[in-house]
Amino acid sequence: MFILELLVFVFIMYFVIRPFYVVYLFVRPPRLRVAFFTPTNLGVTYEDITLTSQDGVALAGWYIPSRNTAAVILLHGHSGNRLGVVHHAEALVQAGYGVLMFDLRAHGSSGGRRFATSQAGVDDVLTAVAYLSKRPDVNQAGIGVMGVSVGGVFALHAAAQTVAIRAVAVDGISPAALADLPAPASLWGRVNVWQQRLMAQLARRFARQTPLPPNRQVVRKLGKRPLFLIATGTGGEAAMLTQLAAAAETAELWPIPEARHAQGWHERPDEYSHRLVTFFDGALARQDNTRISLPAAPAAAVEAAEVKDEATAAATPAAIDYEATISMTGANFAAFLMVPLAFGLFWWPFYWLWGIWPFVPFFELSLGGTLTLLLVFALSIVGHELLHAVGFWLVGRAPLNQIRFGFSWAGLAPFAHCGVPLRASAYRLTVLLPGLVLGIIPGLLGVAMQRPLLVMWSTLMLLAAGGDAAVLWAVRQVPGSRWVQDHPRKPGCQVLVE
């Protein structure tokens, strides 16, 4: 019966709760505000700009003036902000290009409450194109656009709607519609397609916006304009980009099989910068080929950094280097791996010492005892998150006003989130704390003291810490001295630039 109940629980979590959870976070992404970094850190001057899209949404961004009469619009991915394209900006600025980078709607410091891969996002890009076309330092034949992940969708569709965009580059472009996904080759692939279809319907209802047509349909409208496609990994993304390249009249496809999604610049930084600049050099009208070497950080910034305390200094390297995260599916799977761990740590030793399995007394509880145990378990889940908060505060030295509590109605669970970076070593200890304090230690005490209900409670708390175990696995290769930022949406963290 327990196995059947477990299978029903897994089915409900993965096929019912998970789609709503994923879609809700997509339509209402967590906001990452831009802080502690500006283009001044790259040694260049810039302008703070606010664009007003066609539906009145304010889009906050930066513009770095052009020195070669050409300019490129940079679009970040979902759940990020304009700092997600800093590496791309640095390479283009060195080559003399003007760079316009702004927070997508419902992201960062931009306006908007709902996000979707819809015409509204495309209109935002067209607004940015109109802004560049009026700049005195930009040749109207020298405007390009570069998009990462979902930003690539907006870049491609905007270029299909205006010839003012002379060249398009995309990195790990997301599917705009189900027709963009490769045909499933297995039963599990067909199940995933069914889920994608369900989530697409949910996203349409939540966002209240009409979705875009497939990428493969609109790419033909580019004609012979240059298109640069960057594909990471060896799975569905690589297959999707290969199909997109085949549908275009002129497209250059660059696969980076060893990289994670949109992380090719991290695996091959020099080659990435060279290929990106070379592509736009050959595609956009420019006045010269000026290259500059960016100076070191201004002395004033260095002196200011030296006098900061550790908590403030932790927030300084705000640009994201790469993500150390794990999928929600992997995190859920890790929770079930806690069952054999609990068997080895608690159940078998209890049986060996006392001649009875610890779960036997559980079935002898009265209705009141069962309800009491469930209440204690619910309160313990809250205690689990409080221990995370204690870790952020005591171990990571995060200010209390930067620790946020909330409740996920999609996941039906509380959460604690830290808004400032921590050392990776402190982050690991904070992640480990609830499983150690509420799971392993009381479970071993229950075995030694012949307390079967304590053992069963500790088993449940160990299951609750399964996601934490997955996070520890995701950050296993991050050096302890690196600064990391608790990821606002995925299990794991963002490793910041040193």
Steps between C-alpha positions, in 0.01 A plus 500: 500500500784740583657448156165566332449818701853609417439446128174698517683779682775508234240505221308791655816699573656456156198503271258730688681728747823543303343648181313767699815578701721533191251713309432730794873572540533555125214749480598675825879466513690598816657842460877534526575868544812644338749595771873538567593501131476750216685537168740728689653178631593427138681832476248667269246778530131422465153651522213385721197476273132422537311386193121510485355208307191518283270397786654750745733263688824668616817308406809587705840463339845632411639633176874508427559743209641365175848585373465324163143619408352152559307378804364171633197440725568230762209301647544281809318177589210420729532572876807720447574862423732700275805377696445162336646638175796688647754265338345562159496874566867505598606326178296734281608814685864404450426483128354850499131409481228686679310271735141533619410259781172517689300289744221307330149587615410350841876461565757705688406867523261502204125525530239240424337236722471205261753348265442288191661414169252726325484797267538735798862388545563540128356851513747582778787412267348710221483791747873456564565496124309826461712652779828401329386618159469853642840503665750732326785255565327207325476429128152369419660222297704395801242368748518139617343298780630216718267292719563231760243224567155661496670826402598319181132445419430873525810580294405264218135601483582872516743462210226324302279808546746776405785532253657755734663205676782408266638195684385258771696280741332263746644277772291203614179642356186371674212346305231754415243226439473122530571469128859609572570194714664196334273200451514273809698181450378312808197445721643736762554759228132477403403542866716814516334636186162445666621696801638776277160526332328523839741766622457698177124510559548601862749773404253640248232522771728640769673755277184600311708560188495337157810282446740547212518281189778237480858616454540278194210682336628855552870433432424484127393866513860602569585426140874527447570709807780345711392265781739354761369203703684376810392157629613355834486141619421190293129451572179668393648850477767390254241315288265800505774744392609262222144493365477879527825542305366272227183712471694827454635622169832609648600385847827425676464228765761468775453200733661498847417146617682520835309809618179524699208707375619850402835443673719470192673828582613346829650189335672682212520870593766609251358310205148613589602867501697461175215327315239748623703805397601343167135427420386858557812638328395319184130584529467864606606821330778658704717806461820346634639190668617661821602267782579603854648330805284569799687646800499348845229592750525868607719556803211657688299182466791291627552726801130488583501122482788477748309676776178299471412239759470141385122501464512802270803371312312180436252693291766668283553230232139512383561388139409133458780269387294181476221310674546204734142375500302182454162449336184469706470142370848422632417657834183293532689186406761575768223504761416139419867404527470596867286186557787251462722737699246502785481121479876467537536766771188443709271208414746214468705602810173536696390152395844355575505653849138459607356223283215709357464730203452865606194552280295225676393723795402767249209285378382451861444872561154629578333760282606771745857375505515494121367856473749613763786345306382670180479835682851455637622417150336813354657719768834328436485603133478860621792427734693364202480838326577686822823301527589609148442860610715447810775365275477801269528728802756330726711306251468722193487825701212628291307799641162400642323746272637307199343169606152457360233247594212401279258226408478331161136422431606298197735285704291528822810563707669791679841624391786720617705702252816702554531819298878549531790281386679257732824308484441158345626329817245689711229428245569126518482497880175699491349251255615204713376639835130390502570146384768463766311659791149368425583177319826321568569598863150429645475185288817356650379600848171321430687184409717515812207580735247259343263778391332371180281806449806724522666281236195531270484876552872528420442293186235748383736790571774324306259471206426873535875563475526309171494822301781634719703190420446568129624857547813374677564274202449792258757720680752224572759638257466867597812609696418592858650847461273602209207737556163348416146639490204291611302438179152656521331229293711186458651264760858618532686827460658741255879515514610860471790647303816528711 
